[in-house]
Amino acid sequence: MIIYLTGYILCLIFTRLGWLLPSGLVLIFVGLFLYWKDYRTSRNLIHLRGLFCLFFVGGQGLSCMKLSLLQRQWSQRTWLCFFLAVVSFYLAFGLADRVLGAGKKPGQRLGRERRGQGRKFQGTLFNAILAVTLASLGAFLVEALALGYVPFFLKGVPHAYSYFHISGLHYITVSCVLVPSLYILYAQDKDERQKGKNVLALLATGISLAIPVLCVSRFQLILAVGMAVFTWISINKKIRFAYVAALVCVMIPAYLILSIARSHDVAYLNSIFQMKEASTPIFITQPYMYIAHNYDNFDCLVAELSEHSLGMRMLFPLWALTGLKFLFPSLVNYTIYINKTELTTLTLIYDAYYDFGMLGVILFCALLGVICSILVQRLSGWKNPVGYVFYAQMAMYMMLSFFTTWFSNPATWFYLAVTGMVYLYVEYR
């Protein structure tokens, strides 16, 4: 924490002096250091505290560079909130690790050390893969028929995906993102003699990856692939970086194709992002703005919020999943404070501040730190393999902590609920 505190103070000083590039680089270095520290201790590439520090602190560093005309200097309260978020998470994680993990030694993962045990889960995992895929595909087809279009084939409409949903049903459609992770578990110790099942499981996984493509949802595709990669990392000690490189080479063209399918051409994106340096390549501009601008949206919230919502924002999944939002619209009728209509992504702590201010940020991040500590301790000893999918989901949320308010998003809780159902099914069988 001394390194983080020192780096944060330096970043503030550089920002006040107008040295924007050095101020951002300082925080990026600090994020890398905190990640390396946890990795060095655990040898876990997806250590949850390390991921949170790397991406939340590193993302703040990128935002401090102020490469867009849309960005502005943050208030002191915003700076303090970002600082308290990291400190609360880090210290709560460490305290929980000491209290709950005392005397524990790392165990073995589900990889080659436990070959033979995984085969007893094969049948139940196969059934789960088929069930989730069929449910997702069925919901997608109903939406396509009811709405009369498939976003991938609709040209000239930049926000077609935003309108492609039937309330309630769309949660089932996007549950397909869980299937690639389940397939990783299935393939870990599959029986090569069961060729028919193996082909069907692979086909179901392909369909599950095709649904986000047809919905032109880059986010859902990244989530599905990312969780599958993290599931694979969590059950294997040795990582072949050639596989990771190959995956990146596949994902970049897919991302570009979906951007084109969404009618997001370079001129359209540049008109939104308003970079100070107009010649900045779009492959730098787009990821930069999707990371950096979220912190400015949080500052907009801090500046413009007149009164806190006292828990109503964080309880949005309850209002949405129960349908209460339709009966009582006032439950969800809250203004989203952003400084650009098209750039609506937020940070992990946005709703925590919306509800209770700085106290909400501290309590939320501390609770999250404790939960992440428990998951890291369990990583080495899941008897039920679906536990690794829980871990992979949390790893994605920590990696994308700069992106949105994951835990006040109904889809997040739906994913967790579906994963929980699969977990219980495997446990029962």
N, C-alpha and C positions, 0 to 999 in steps of 0.2 A: 504493500500500500504506500510505502514511502516513495517508491518510484512513480506511482500513479499521481500522488499528491504533488510531487516536484514537477512532473511533466504537465500537470493541469495548470499549475501556477505559471509555468513558462509559457504555455499556450495562451493564457489570459494576457500576460504581459506583451507577448508578440502581437496579439490581436489589437490591443490598445495602441500599440506603436504603428499599426498598419502593416505589419509584416505577415501577411495572410498565408503565404506558402509555407514559411517556417513554422507558423503556429499549427497548421494542419499536420505537417510532417512529424512534429513532436508527439502528437496524440496517436498517430498511426504507429510510430515506433513503440509507444507505451502499450498499445493494444497487442502488438506482436510480442513484446516482452512478456506480458501477462499470460498470453496463450502458451508461449514457449515454456514458461515456468510450470504451468500445470501439465503440459505434455512431458516435460523432462521428468517430473515426479511420477506420473501415471503410465507413460508410454501409450496413452490413449489419444488417438488423433481427433476424436470427437468428444473430448472431455467437455462437459456442459458449461462449466465455469470458464474454461479457456475459450470456447466458442463465443460466449456472451461478451467477454472482454474484448476479444479480437474484433468482432463485428460491430458491437455497439460503440466502443471507444474509437475503433478505426473509422467507422462511419461518421462519427462526430468530427474526427480529424479531417476527413474529406470535405465535410460541410463547412469547416472553418476556412477553407481555401477561398470560398465565395467566388466561384468561377462563373456564376450566372448573375445577370442583372436583376433577377427576381429575389436574390438573397439579400439579407440585411443583417446588421449587427444585432446580436441577441441582448436581451435584458439581463441584468444581474441575477434575477430570479430564475431565468431559464438556465443560465450557467450552473447555478446552485442545484437545480433539479437534476440535471444530467450527472453532476458530481455525486449527489446523494444516491441516485439510482445505482451507480456502480459500486459505491462503498457499501451500501446496504446489502446488495446481492453478494458481494465478495465476502464480507464478514459473516453473514448469516450462513453461507455455504461452508466456510471454514469452521464455524462453531458447530454446525450440525455434523460435519465430518469428524470432528474430535469427539463429540458426545456419542453419536450413533455408530461411528466406525472404529471405535477404540478396540485395538486387539485383533481386528480382522485382517486377514491376509488375502491377497488377490487369488481368485480361483481360476479354473480353466473355462474357456469359452466353448461355444457349441461346435467349434471347428473340428479338425481332424482328431483332436484328443478324445472326442466323444463320439466318434464314428460308430454306427451300429445302434446307438440310442435314438438317433433322429428318425430312423425308419418307422418307429412306432407312431410317430405323428404324421406320417405321410398321407394316410387316408383322410384324416380329419382336415389337414391343410388343403388337400385337393378339393374336398367338399366346400371348404370356406372360399377358396379361390373361385370356384364355379358359382357359388351362391351370390357373392358380392358382384361378380362380373355380370351375371344375368340380371340382377336387380338394377345395377347401374345402366346397363344397355337398355333394359325395358323402360326405365324412367327417361332416358335420352330420347328414345323413339317416340314416346308419348309427348314429350315436349316439342319435338320436331314436327309431329303431326298436328298438334294443337296450335302451334305458333305459325306453322306453314313455311318454315325455312330452316336451313342448317347454316350457321354463321360462316363456315369455311367457304361455302359456295355463294355467299352474298357479297357482291363487290360494291365498293364506293361508300360503305357505311362504317366509319371508324369505330363506333361503339356498339356494334351488332351484338357482341357477347353480353353486354350489360342488360340487354332486353331479352336475352334468351334464357328465361327461367320461368317456371311455374312455382309459385310460392309453396314451400314445403317439399315438393317433389324434387326440386333441384339439388337438395342435400343428398338424395339417393343417387342422382346422376353423378355428382362429383366424388362419391365414395369410391369410385374406380381408382383413385390415387393410392389406395391401400393395397391393391392387388399385386403390383410389382414387388413390394416388400414381402408379401406372403409367398410369392413365387421364389424369392431368394431363400426363404426358409425351406420351402418344399424341395428346391433343387440341391440344397446342401447335402442331402443324403438320400436322393431319390433312388428307387429301384429301377435299374436299367431294363429289367425284364418287363416292366409295366409300360411298354411303348405307347399304347393307346392313351393312357392317363397322362403320360409325360407330354405328348403332343397336344392334348386338350388343355393342359395347364399352361403350356406356352402360348397357345392360341388365345386363351382367355386373357393372358397378360398383354398380348398384342392388341386385343380389342380395348382393353383398359387404357392403354397408351394412346390409342386412336381417338378415343372420346374427347380428351382435352384438345387434340388437334382439330377435330371437327367443330369443337366449340370455339376455336381460335383463342384458347386460354393458355397463354404462355406461363402464367403463374401456376395453374394446375399441372401442367406438364413438368415444370421444374420441381414442383412439390413431389410428384409421383416418382420421378427419377432420383431426386435428392434423397428421399426417404429410403428408396431401394438401395442406393449406394451406402447410406449410413447403416442400414440393416446388415449389409454385407460386411462393412468394416467392423461392426460391433461383434460379429461372430467369428471373425478371422483375425489372427494376430499379425499375419504378414500381408502387406498390401502391395500388389503389383501396380506400380505407377503407370506402366504401359497401358493397363486397362483404363485407368483414370484418364489418361491422355486421349485414348480412343473415344471414350465417352464424351469428352469435351468437344472433340472434332465432329461428333455426331450432333451434339446439342446445339452448337452454334448455327449450323445451317437450318436446323429445325426452328430455332428462335427467329431467324431472319425470315424464313418462309411464313411463319405465323404473323410476323410484323407486316409483311406485304399483304397477307390475307385479310388483315384488319384495316387495310387501307392507310397504314401509317408510313407514308413515304418520308423521305429526308426533309423536304420542304415543310411538310406539316409538323414534324417533330421539332425542327429548328425554330419554327414560329412559336412553339409552346415553351421550349427550354430557355430561349433568349440568352445564350452564352455571351460572355464579355468578348471572347475571342471567336468571331463568327466562323473562322476557318477550322475550328475544332472538329475532328472527325466524329461522325455520328456514333461509331462503335465505342467512343469514349464518352461522348455527351450523354447518351441514353442511360448507361449504368450509373454514371456519376449523378445524374438528376434523380434517378429512382432511389438512390441512397441518401444523397445530401439534402434534398429538398424536404425530406420528412422532418428533419430537425428544425427547419424554418417554419413548418406548419405547427410544430409544438410551440415555438416561440410566439406564433400568431395566437394560439390558444391562451398562453399565459398573458399576453397583452390585452386581449379582447374579452376574456371570460368575466362576466359580471357576478355570477354566483355559481357555487358548486352544486352538482346534481345528487350528492349524498348517496351514492351507490347505485343509482338508476342506470348509469351508463354501463357499468361492469355487469349488471344483471340483464343486459340486453339479450343474451342467449336464452334466458328463461322466458322473456316476453316473446321472443321469436319462435322458439321450438314448441311452446305451449299454445301459440296462436293468440295470446292475450293482447299482442300489439294491434290486432285487428279489432278487438272489442274495446280496447282503451288506447287509442292512438297517442294520448298524452304521455304514455309510458315511454315512448321512443321519440317524442317530438322535441329533439334537442338540436341546436345549431352545431354544425361541424365547422370549426374555425380553420380556414385554410387561405392562403394568399394567391392561389391560382386554381380556377375551376377544374381544369383538366388534371391537375396533380393532386390527387386525393389520398395518397398513401400517408401513413402516420408512423409514429414510433410505438414501441411496446408499452410505454408508460403514459401515452396520451390520455386514455380513459381513466387511469388511476389518478392523474392530476385533475381531470375534469370532475371526478367525484369528490375528492377530499384534499386537493392541493398537494403541497409538499409532503404532508403526513401520509397521504394516500400512496405517493411514489415510494416512500420509505417502507411502509408496511407491505405493499405489493411486492417490491423487489426482494425484501427479506424473506417473505413466504416462498417466493419463487426460488430463492437460493437454497432454502431448506429442502424443497421438493427435488431440485436438481441434484443436491448432495445425496439424497436417498436413492435416486435412480442410478447415479454413478456407482454407489456401493453395491447395488443389485446387479450391475452389468455383468459381473464375473460369475454370477451364480443363478441365472434364470433356469429353472427346471422346465417351465413351460416356454417354448421357443417364441411364442407371440409376445412375450415380454420385451424382446428385442425390438419389436415394431413400436411399442410404447416409447422406448428409448430413442429410436430413430425420429419419431415425431417431435419429441422435445428437442432433439439436436437441431432439427430444421427450424424450429421456432426460435432457438437461441441464435442460430446462424443468421436468421432473417429478423433479428430483434429490432433492426432499424426500420423495418418495412411497415408493420401494421400492429394493431392491438390484438394480438392472437387470442388472448383469453377472454375477450369480450366479443369474439366472433363466433356466431352459432355454428358455422361449419367446423371449427376446431373441435368443439364439444361433440358434434355429430361423429367426426372421425374417431375421437376417443371412445365414444359409445359403441361404434361398430367394432373397433379393435377390442374393446372389453367383451363384447358378445362373442367374438371369435375366440378370445382367450378362455372364456368360460366354457365354450363348446369343446375346445381342445382339452381343457382340464377335466371336463365331464367324461369324455370318451377315453 
